[in-house]
Amino acid sequence: MTELVGGTRVDALARARNGVLAAFAANGLCFASWLSRAPQARDALSLSAAQLGLLLLCLSGGACLALPASGPAVHRWGAARVVLIGSILVGLGLLGFAAGLAAGTVWPAAVGLVLTGIGMSNWDVAMNVAGADVERRRGRSLMPRLHAGFSLGTVAGGGVGALLAAWLVPLAIQVAVVAVLAPVAMAFAVRLFLPEEAHEPDQPRPKGDALRAWREPRTLLIGLLTLCAAFAEGSANDWLAVALVDGHQTSAVVGALGFGVFVTAMTIGRLAGGALLDRFGRVVVLRGLLAVALVGLLLVAFASSIVWVLVGATLWGFGASLGFPVGMSAASDEPKLAAARVGVVSSVAYTAFLAGPPLIGLLAEHSGILHALLVVLGALVVALLVTGVARPPAAPEAR
């Protein structure tokens, strides 16, 4: 007899979990394919810190531009197709970025990052919707482990970046190889997703779901919490390598290593996160981890020893690890409106990636990168103040 969980075959759930996990990992690898070597990208394009911030804005701007349409796209075409389309757009965008790096010309790199951001945002929302669906059907926590898959992808990207930087391999070649491999990998991964009829039974979704979600105070506060967590995570992704190279006067290899330490700590936090959340609850765990991230940030900014700076990067990564996945789970507490709410929370959270890079870049231009990173303290404090919103509703589904 075939065993069912949540109305779905166990083997189908296992395959879907693996497929979504692969989507998260590949997304993280694409994201880190060049950020671990951001100082080399800056030098190849002859950019100042402020100009690098504006270049990063192209990536986040493209993502924010596409986010309002990502939820409806998932409703219309399904998560698997949107993930595949997103990966193709990411591949094309990274090829444009690689061409700009190879030519030392900013505009193709900028256009490539805009297209990469558009693909990333659709890919991101679709894989979170697919993951939340698998989590609900399994009846236990899964999102932190899926986001650990994203972090493992960034660890791989950071490790490869450090290795290729040591070998003096041009960044353009590294980015181009990732651009080709990503959509090929996703063409196989999405075949493991749950069939679309398993996602949406024959019950039409009300057309006003998206607008309704935008009017819900709890959903918007979850978005604010996730925004602050994304800002704390994204600031390190974008600027930690630069902070080590420019602020602490280390080599490019150490800069890439610091990035790798951060994303490794995030991965560990996410792998352990499911057990922590099941035992202590979302609110207690988030408050503790956000406090750890705050201590880590202060060490990165003020420690004089590179060893303590790397300890700070570790604490920062561990502390920032669960904000985004918990936000996605909280947005998905009610299955009927999960896709709409994930779209809203993602749209709000991605404004961190829109505002963060240029803000820190401009501050770094005037006060130095280490002092500029202190703006993240404000985001961590706000997140600490609103963590209560992540508490499940009165009658949550079993997790």
C-alpha positions as CSV (number, residue, x, y, z in Angstrom):
1,M,0.0,0.0,0.0
2,T,1.3,3.5,-0.9
3,E,1.9,5.7,2.1
4,L,0.4,9.1,1.9
5,V,1.3,12.3,3.8
6,G,-0.9,15.3,3.5
7,G,-2.7,13.6,0.6
8,T,0.5,13.1,-1.3
9,R,2.7,10.0,-1.8
10,V,5.8,9.9,0.4
11,D,8.1,9.2,-2.5
12,A,6.7,12.1,-4.5
13,L,7.3,14.4,-1.5
14,A,10.8,13.1,-1.2
15,R,11.5,13.8,-4.9
16,A,9.9,17.2,-4.7
17,R,12.0,18.1,-1.6
18,N,15.2,17.1,-3.5
19,G,14.2,19.1,-6.6
20,V,13.4,22.2,-4.6
21,L,16.6,21.8,-2.6
22,A,18.5,21.7,-5.8
23,A,16.8,24.9,-7.0
24,F,17.8,26.7,-3.8
25,A,21.4,25.5,-4.0
26,A,21.7,26.5,-7.7
27,N,20.2,29.9,-6.9
28,G,22.8,30.4,-4.1
29,L,25.6,29.4,-6.4
30,C,24.5,31.9,-9.1
31,F,24.2,34.6,-6.4
32,A,27.7,34.0,-5.1
33,S,29.3,33.3,-8.5
34,W,30.8,36.8,-8.4
35,L,30.0,38.5,-5.1
36,S,32.8,36.6,-3.4
37,R,35.1,38.4,-5.8
38,A,33.4,41.7,-5.8
39,P,36.7,43.6,-5.3
40,Q,38.0,42.1,-8.6
41,A,34.7,43.1,-10.4
42,R,35.2,46.6,-9.0
43,D,38.8,46.8,-10.3
44,A,37.9,45.2,-13.7
45,L,35.3,48.0,-14.3
46,S,37.4,50.7,-12.6
47,L,34.6,51.6,-10.1
48,S,34.7,53.5,-6.8
49,A,32.9,52.2,-3.8
50,A,29.8,54.4,-4.5
51,Q,29.8,53.2,-8.2
52,L,30.1,49.6,-7.1
53,G,27.0,50.2,-4.9
54,L,25.2,51.6,-8.0
55,L,26.2,48.5,-10.0
56,L,24.8,46.3,-7.2
57,L,21.6,48.4,-7.4
58,C,21.2,47.1,-11.0
59,L,20.9,43.5,-9.6
60,S,18.5,44.4,-6.8
61,G,16.6,46.9,-9.0
62,G,15.9,44.2,-11.6
63,A,14.7,41.9,-8.8
64,C,12.4,44.5,-7.4
65,L,11.1,45.4,-10.8
66,A,10.0,41.8,-11.5
67,L,8.7,40.9,-8.0
68,P,5.1,42.2,-8.4
69,A,4.6,39.9,-11.3
70,S,6.3,36.9,-9.8
71,G,3.3,35.8,-7.7
72,P,0.8,36.0,-10.6
73,A,3.4,34.2,-12.8
74,V,3.5,31.3,-10.3
75,H,-0.3,31.2,-10.2
76,R,-0.5,31.1,-14.0
77,W,2.3,28.8,-15.0
78,G,3.3,27.0,-11.9
79,A,6.4,27.1,-9.7
80,A,8.4,24.6,-11.8
81,R,8.0,26.6,-15.0
82,V,8.8,29.9,-13.3
83,V,11.9,28.5,-11.7
84,L,13.1,27.2,-15.1
85,I,12.3,30.5,-16.9
86,G,14.0,32.4,-14.1
87,S,17.2,30.3,-14.4
88,I,17.4,30.9,-18.1
89,L,17.1,34.7,-17.5
90,V,19.8,34.5,-14.8
91,G,22.1,32.6,-17.3
92,L,21.6,35.2,-20.0
93,G,22.2,38.0,-17.5
94,L,25.4,36.5,-16.1
95,L,26.7,36.1,-19.6
96,G,26.1,39.8,-20.2
97,F,27.8,40.6,-16.9
98,A,30.8,38.4,-17.9
99,A,31.1,40.2,-21.2
100,G,31.2,43.5,-19.5
101,L,33.9,42.3,-17.1
102,A,36.0,40.9,-20.0
103,A,35.7,44.2,-22.0
104,G,36.1,46.4,-18.9
105,T,32.9,48.1,-19.9
106,V,30.2,49.0,-17.4
107,W,27.0,49.1,-19.4
108,P,26.9,45.4,-20.5
109,A,27.7,44.4,-17.0
110,A,24.9,46.7,-15.7
111,V,22.3,45.4,-18.2
112,G,23.4,41.8,-17.4
113,L,22.8,42.4,-13.7
114,V,19.4,43.9,-14.3
115,L,18.4,40.8,-16.3
116,T,20.0,38.5,-13.6
117,G,17.9,40.3,-10.9
118,I,14.7,39.8,-12.9
119,G,15.4,36.1,-13.3
120,M,16.5,35.7,-9.6
121,S,13.4,37.2,-8.2
122,N,11.0,35.0,-10.2
123,W,13.1,32.0,-9.4
124,D,13.2,32.9,-5.7
125,V,9.5,33.4,-5.2
126,A,8.6,30.2,-7.2
127,M,11.0,28.0,-5.3
128,N,9.8,29.4,-1.9
129,V,6.2,28.7,-2.9
130,A,7.1,25.2,-4.0
131,G,9.1,24.6,-0.8
132,A,6.3,25.9,1.5
133,D,3.9,23.6,-0.2
134,V,6.2,20.6,0.4
135,E,6.7,21.7,4.0
136,R,2.9,21.9,4.7
137,R,2.3,18.4,3.1
138,R,5.2,16.9,5.1
139,G,3.8,18.3,8.3
140,R,7.2,19.4,9.8
141,S,9.8,22.1,9.4
142,L,11.6,22.2,6.0
143,M,12.1,25.8,5.0
144,P,15.3,26.3,7.1
145,R,16.9,23.3,5.4
146,L,15.9,24.5,2.0
147,H,17.5,27.9,2.7
148,A,20.5,26.0,4.0
149,G,20.6,24.6,0.4
150,F,20.8,28.2,-0.8
151,S,23.6,28.8,1.7
152,L,25.4,25.7,0.6
153,G,25.3,27.1,-2.9
154,T,26.8,30.3,-1.7
155,V,29.5,28.4,0.2
156,A,30.4,26.6,-3.0
157,G,30.4,29.9,-4.9
158,G,32.6,31.5,-2.2
159,G,35.0,28.5,-2.1
160,V,35.3,28.4,-5.8
161,G,35.8,32.2,-5.9
162,A,38.6,32.0,-3.3
163,L,40.3,29.1,-5.2
164,L,40.0,30.8,-8.6
165,A,41.2,34.1,-7.2
166,A,44.3,32.3,-5.8
167,W,44.8,30.7,-9.2
168,L,44.4,34.1,-10.9
169,V,41.5,32.8,-13.1
170,P,39.6,35.8,-14.6
171,L,36.3,36.5,-12.9
172,A,34.6,36.7,-16.3
173,I,35.4,33.0,-17.1
174,Q,34.0,31.9,-13.7
175,V,30.8,33.8,-14.2
176,A,30.3,32.5,-17.7
177,V,30.7,28.9,-16.7
178,V,28.0,29.3,-13.9
179,A,25.7,31.1,-16.4
180,V,25.7,28.1,-18.7
181,L,25.4,25.4,-16.0
182,A,22.5,26.9,-14.0
183,P,19.6,26.6,-16.5
184,V,20.8,23.1,-17.5
185,A,20.7,22.0,-13.8
186,M,17.3,23.5,-13.3
187,A,15.9,21.7,-16.4
188,F,16.5,18.5,-14.5
189,A,15.6,19.7,-11.0
190,V,12.1,21.0,-11.9
191,R,11.1,17.6,-13.2
192,L,11.1,16.5,-9.6
193,F,8.6,19.2,-8.3
194,L,5.1,18.2,-7.3
195,P,2.7,18.2,-10.3
196,E,0.8,21.4,-10.6
197,E,-2.5,19.7,-9.9
198,A,-1.0,18.7,-6.5
199,H,-0.2,22.3,-5.8
200,E,-3.6,23.7,-6.7
201,P,-6.5,21.3,-6.7
202,D,-9.5,22.1,-8.9
203,Q,-10.5,25.1,-6.8
204,P,-10.0,28.4,-8.5
205,R,-8.0,30.9,-6.5
206,P,-9.9,34.2,-5.9
207,K,-8.5,37.0,-8.1
208,G,-8.3,39.4,-5.2
209,D,-5.9,37.3,-3.1
210,A,-2.8,39.4,-4.0
211,L,-4.5,42.7,-3.1
212,R,-6.0,41.2,0.0
213,A,-2.5,40.1,1.2
214,W,-1.1,43.6,0.7
215,R,-3.8,44.9,3.1
216,E,-3.0,42.5,5.9
217,P,-1.1,44.1,8.8
218,R,0.5,40.7,9.9
219,T,1.7,40.0,6.4
220,L,3.2,43.5,6.1
221,L,4.9,43.1,9.5
222,I,6.3,39.8,8.4
223,G,7.6,41.6,5.3
224,L,9.3,44.2,7.5
225,L,10.9,41.5,9.7
226,T,12.1,39.7,6.6
227,L,13.3,42.9,5.0
228,C,15.5,43.6,8.1
229,A,16.8,40.1,8.0
230,A,17.5,40.4,4.3
231,F,19.3,43.7,4.8
232,A,21.6,42.1,7.5
233,E,22.2,39.1,5.3
234,G,22.5,41.0,2.0
235,S,24.9,43.6,3.4
236,A,27.4,41.0,4.3
237,N,26.9,39.2,0.9
238,D,27.6,42.4,-1.0
239,W,30.2,44.1,1.2
240,L,32.0,41.7,3.5
241,A,34.7,40.8,1.0
242,V,35.2,44.5,0.3
243,A,35.3,45.3,4.0
244,L,38.1,42.8,4.6
245,V,40.1,44.0,1.6
246,D,39.6,47.8,1.9
247,G,38.7,48.2,5.6
248,H,41.1,45.7,7.2
249,Q,43.7,45.8,4.4
250,T,43.7,42.1,3.6
251,S,44.3,40.3,0.3
252,A,41.6,39.3,-2.2
253,V,42.0,35.7,-1.1
254,V,41.3,36.6,2.5
255,G,38.3,38.7,1.4
256,A,36.9,35.7,-0.5
257,L,37.6,33.5,2.6
258,G,35.8,35.9,4.9
259,F,32.8,35.7,2.5
260,G,33.0,31.9,2.7
261,V,33.1,32.0,6.5
262,F,30.0,34.1,6.6
263,V,28.0,31.9,4.3
264,T,29.2,28.7,5.9
265,A,28.0,30.0,9.3
266,M,24.6,30.8,7.7
267,T,24.5,27.2,6.3
268,I,25.1,25.7,9.7
269,G,22.5,28.0,11.3
270,R,19.9,26.9,8.7
271,L,20.8,23.2,9.0
272,A,20.3,23.4,12.8
273,G,17.4,25.8,12.5
274,G,14.6,23.3,12.1
275,A,15.3,21.5,15.4
276,L,15.8,24.9,17.2
277,L,12.5,26.2,15.8
278,D,10.6,23.0,16.7
279,R,11.9,23.0,20.2
280,F,11.9,26.7,21.2
281,G,9.5,28.4,18.7
282,R,10.1,31.0,16.1
283,V,10.1,34.1,18.3
284,V,12.6,32.9,20.9
285,V,15.0,31.5,18.3
286,L,14.9,34.7,16.2
287,R,15.5,37.0,19.1
288,G,18.5,35.0,20.2
289,L,20.0,34.8,16.7
290,L,19.5,38.4,15.9
291,A,21.4,39.4,19.1
292,V,24.2,37.1,18.0
293,A,24.3,38.8,14.5
294,L,24.5,42.2,16.2
295,V,27.6,41.1,18.2
296,G,29.2,39.7,15.0
297,L,28.6,42.9,13.1
298,L,30.4,44.9,15.9
299,L,33.4,42.6,15.8
300,V,33.6,42.9,12.0
301,A,33.5,46.7,12.3
302,F,35.8,47.3,15.3
303,A,38.1,44.3,15.9
304,S,41.7,44.9,15.1
305,S,42.8,41.3,14.7
306,I,41.8,39.5,11.5
307,V,41.1,36.4,13.6
308,W,38.4,38.3,15.6
309,V,37.0,39.8,12.4
310,L,36.5,36.3,11.0
311,V,34.9,35.3,14.3
312,G,32.6,38.3,13.8
313,A,31.8,37.2,10.3
314,T,30.9,33.7,11.7
315,L,28.6,35.2,14.4
316,W,27.0,37.5,11.9
317,G,26.3,34.7,9.5
318,F,24.9,32.4,12.2
319,G,22.8,35.1,13.6
320,A,21.3,36.2,10.3
321,S,20.6,32.6,9.1
322,L,16.9,32.1,10.0
323,G,15.3,35.5,9.4
324,F,14.4,34.9,5.8
325,P,13.3,31.3,5.9
326,V,11.2,31.9,9.0
327,G,9.6,34.9,7.2
328,M,8.7,32.6,4.3
329,S,7.2,30.0,6.7
330,A,5.2,32.6,8.6
331,A,3.8,34.0,5.4
332,S,2.7,30.4,4.5
333,D,0.9,29.5,7.7
334,E,-2.4,29.5,5.9
335,P,-2.1,27.3,2.7
336,K,-4.9,29.0,0.7
337,L,-3.1,32.4,0.6
338,A,0.5,31.2,0.9
339,A,1.5,32.1,-2.7
340,A,0.0,35.6,-2.5
341,R,1.6,36.2,0.9
342,V,5.0,34.9,0.0
343,G,4.9,37.2,-3.0
344,V,4.1,40.2,-0.8
345,V,6.7,39.4,1.8
346,S,9.3,38.8,-0.9
347,S,8.4,42.1,-2.5
348,V,8.8,44.0,0.8
349,A,12.0,42.1,1.7
350,Y,13.7,42.7,-1.6
351,T,13.6,46.4,-1.1
352,A,16.5,45.7,1.3
353,F,18.5,44.6,-1.7
354,L,17.4,47.6,-3.6
355,A,18.3,50.2,-1.0
356,G,21.2,48.4,0.7
357,P,24.0,48.4,-1.9
358,P,23.9,52.1,-2.9
359,L,23.3,53.2,0.7
360,I,26.3,51.4,2.1
361,G,28.3,52.4,-1.0
362,L,27.6,56.1,-0.5
363,L,28.3,55.9,3.2
364,A,31.6,54.0,2.5
365,E,32.6,56.7,0.1
366,H,32.4,59.3,2.9
367,S,33.2,57.4,6.1
368,G,34.9,54.1,5.0
369,I,33.3,50.7,4.5
370,L,33.6,49.5,8.2
371,H,31.7,52.5,9.5
372,A,29.2,52.3,6.7
373,L,28.3,48.7,7.7
374,L,27.1,50.0,11.1
375,V,23.8,51.0,9.4
376,V,23.0,47.3,9.6
377,L,22.7,47.8,13.4
378,G,19.4,49.7,12.8
379,A,17.9,46.9,10.8
380,L,18.8,44.4,13.5
381,V,17.2,46.5,16.2
382,V,14.0,46.9,14.2
383,A,13.9,43.1,13.5
384,L,14.3,42.5,17.2
385,L,11.3,44.7,17.9
386,V,9.0,43.0,15.5
387,T,9.9,39.3,16.0
388,G,6.6,38.6,17.7
389,V,4.8,38.8,14.4
390,A,6.4,35.5,13.4
391,R,4.4,33.6,16.0
392,P,2.0,31.2,14.3
393,P,-1.7,32.1,14.4
394,A,-4.0,30.7,17.1
395,A,-4.7,27.5,15.2
396,P,-1.6,26.8,13.0
397,E,-1.1,23.7,10.9
398,A,1.1,21.1,12.5
399,R,4.7,21.6,11.5
